Amino acid sequence: MNTEYTAVVKQEGDWWIGWVEEIPGVNCQARTREELIKSLRVTLKEAIEFNRQDAQAAVGKGYVEEKIAL
């Protein structure tokens, strides 16, 4: 599945800062725009995996996963 997210990026002094609009808590800063985008990708992947693990732990056993799209 190739899902797209929206990064909001801004240069603030010597730093680039950014957030992923759709996922709260995914924000980073880096010295270059390219480093920022790489860092946002890594952080986004980690956040999605942590959320997946939390959901599976909360539901326990006997669940079914269903793919949904907007």
C-alpha positions as CSV (number, residue, x, y, z in Angstrom):
1,M,0.0,0.0,0.0
2,N,1.5,3.3,-1.0
3,T,-0.1,5.9,1.3
4,E,0.8,9.6,1.0
5,Y,1.1,12.0,3.9
6,T,1.6,15.7,4.0
7,A,4.7,17.2,5.5
8,V,4.7,20.9,6.5
9,V,8.2,22.2,6.4
10,K,9.8,25.5,7.3
11,Q,13.3,26.9,7.6
12,E,13.7,28.6,11.0
13,G,17.2,30.2,11.3
14,D,19.8,27.5,10.6
15,W,17.3,24.7,11.1
16,W,14.6,23.1,9.1
17,I,11.5,22.0,11.1
18,G,8.6,19.9,9.9
19,W,5.5,18.0,10.9
20,V,3.3,15.4,9.3
21,E,-0.2,16.8,9.3
22,E,-2.1,13.6,9.5
23,I,-0.3,11.9,12.4
24,P,0.0,13.8,15.7
25,G,3.5,13.8,17.3
26,V,5.4,13.2,14.1
27,N,7.7,16.2,14.0
28,C,11.4,16.7,13.4
29,Q,14.2,19.2,12.9
30,A,17.4,18.9,10.9
31,R,20.1,21.1,9.4
32,T,19.0,20.6,5.8
33,R,15.7,20.1,4.1
34,E,16.8,16.7,2.7
35,E,17.8,15.5,6.2
36,L,14.4,16.7,7.6
37,I,12.4,14.8,5.0
38,K,14.4,11.6,5.7
39,S,13.9,12.1,9.4
40,L,10.2,12.7,9.0
41,R,9.9,9.4,6.9
42,V,11.7,7.4,9.6
43,T,9.7,8.9,12.4
44,L,6.4,8.4,10.5
45,K,7.2,4.7,9.9
46,E,8.0,4.3,13.6
47,A,4.9,6.1,14.8
48,I,2.7,3.9,12.5
49,E,4.3,0.7,13.7
50,F,4.0,1.8,17.4
51,N,0.3,2.6,16.9
52,R,-0.2,-0.8,15.2
53,Q,1.4,-2.6,18.1
54,D,-0.6,-0.6,20.7
55,A,-3.9,-1.4,18.9
56,Q,-3.0,-5.1,18.7
57,A,-2.1,-5.2,22.3
58,A,-5.2,-3.4,23.4
59,V,-7.6,-5.7,21.4
60,G,-6.1,-8.9,22.7
61,K,-6.9,-12.1,20.8
62,G,-9.5,-13.1,18.4
63,Y,-9.5,-10.0,16.2
64,V,-9.6,-9.6,12.4
65,E,-7.7,-6.9,10.5
66,E,-9.6,-5.1,7.8
67,K,-8.0,-2.7,5.2
68,I,-9.9,0.5,4.7
69,A,-9.3,3.4,2.4
70,L,-10.7,6.9,2.1
